[in-house]
Structure formats: structure tokens, C-alpha cells
Amino acid sequence: MSSILMNMWVQMPKGLKTAVWIGLGIIALITLAFVFGWLVKFLWNATVADMFGWPEISYWQAVGIFVLAKLFFGFGIGGSSAASKKKTDQESVDTAPEALADAEPGPEDLSDLPDNEDFRKFWAAEGKDAWNAFRRGA
């Protein structure tokens, strides 16, 4: 039986194969929607309704909550693209202690500091030493 189906599949035109895959995809999406709706309904009614005394919800209310959650919190795509990973990696390199150790030191003379006498006093007393210790990783 499976060899007959395999022969039919191999001989089937490409457009018909595409239609079959699209049909299977739609069936899978409908099944997943049903499962997620039922799961949200079950979890809500088993936990939230009991813990907080809220009313139980129907299947369609559960589907609505699921859709709202997806709209509010995203669909789980786009966060792991190569560009965002590269950006995150670059940010972590820029703030790593090794990168800060190679950074320009703080101003040696106080003329580069903002025109604030309290800040100048702090920098002269503690700030420069604290910055240098931070750059060394101490």
C-alpha cells in the first residue's frame, strides 16, 4: 500500500503537491488553535478560577485570551535573528571589563570636568581612584 502511495506522490505534479502541503498546513494550524484554546481554557479554569474566585471561561474566551496574549507579548519570532544576536554580542563586548580597561582614562586635569564645584571635589577625592579600580577589574 505504501509503495502505491509513494508512486502516486512521485508522479504527482508539483502544483498539486504544493496544494497538498498547504492543505496539511491549514489542518495543522486549525488543530494547534484548538489545542491551545483548550489548554488555555483548562489552565484558567483549573487555576485562576479557583485561586482568585474568578468565573470559569468558555473555549472561545480562552482563544480570545490566547490571541490577546500573543498580540501583547509577541509571537515568538524575530528575537533570535542573526542581526539581533550580533548586536547583543557587540553590546556585551562593549561593556565587558576588558573593553573598559582599554577605554580612555578619566580626565587627568580637572579642566575637562563639568563646571560643578561639588563634582570637582568628589573627582579629586574619590572619583579618579574608583574609576581606575573599576577599569582594572578590582
N, C-alpha and C positions, 0 to 999 in steps of 0.2 A: 504494500500500500504506500509506504513512504517513498519508494523509488518512482512510483507513478506520479506522486505529488512533486517530487524533485524534477522529473522530466517536464511536467507542466510548468513549473516555476522557471526552469531554464529557457523554455521555448516561449514564455510569455513576453509580449512587447514591453519595452522599457516604460512607456507611459502607463500601462496597466499595473506594472509593479509599483510605480510611484503612487498610484491611486490606492493600491492595497496598503502600502505603508502609511499613507495619510489616514486612511480609514482606521487602521490599527492604532495610530497615534491618537485619533479622536476618541476611540473607545477607551484607551488607556487614560486620557485626561478626564473623561467622564467618570471612570472608575476611581481615580485618585480624588476627584472632587467629592464623590460620595463617601469615600473612606475618611477624608479629612473632615468633612461635615459631621459625620457620625462620631469621629474621635473627639472633636471639639465639644459636641453635644454631651457625649459620655463623660468627659473630664469635667465640664462645667457642672453637670447635674450631680456628679459623684463628689465633687469637692466644694466648689464655690457656693452652690445652693445650700449645702449642709453647713459649711463653716460660717457663712455670713447671713444665712436665713433669706437669701435672695430667691426669687422664683426659678423654677426649672425652665429650660428653654426648649424650643422645638428644633427640628432639624434645620429649617430654613433660617431661623435666628442664629444657629451655630454657623451656618455657611456665611451669613452676614458678618458675624464677628470675625470669622477667619479672613474674609476679604478685607474688612477694615484693618485688621492687624497687618495684613500684607501691604496695604496702602500706607499705613503709618510707619511701619518698620522696615519696609523694603521686601523685595522678592528674592533676596539672597544671591543676586548676581551683580557683577561689576566691582565687587570689593577685592577680588583676588586677581585682577588683571596684572599683566606684566608691568605696565606703566605705574600703577599704584604701588606695586611691590618695590619697584626700583626707586620711587620717590620715598617710600618708607625707609628703605635701606640707606638712601642718601641722607635722610634726616638723622638716622641713628648714628651714622658715621660722623656727621657734623657736630653732634653733641657728645660724642664719646670723649672720655678724659684724654685719650691720646691726641685727638684733634685739638682740644683746648690747650694742651701742653705746647703745641706748636703755634698757637694763636699769638697775636701780638700781645706783649705785656701791657699792663696798665700804664697810664701816663707817668713818666718819670718826674716831670716837673708839674707843679700844680697849676700852671697857666692854662693847660688844656682842659681842666676840670670846669664844670658848670660854675656860674657866678653865684655860689651859695656858700657862705662862710661856714655854716654848720657841716656841710658836706666836706669842705676842705679840711676841717679839723678832724672829722672822722677818718678821712682817707689817710691823713698824715699819721694818726694814732693807730688805727686798726686795719683799715681797708686794704692797703697795699700788701701787708703781710698775709691777710686772709686770702686775697686773690692769688698770690704766689703759692701759698699752701694748697689751694684748690687746684691750680694748674699742675702741681707736682703730684696730685692724687693723694695727698696726705689727709 
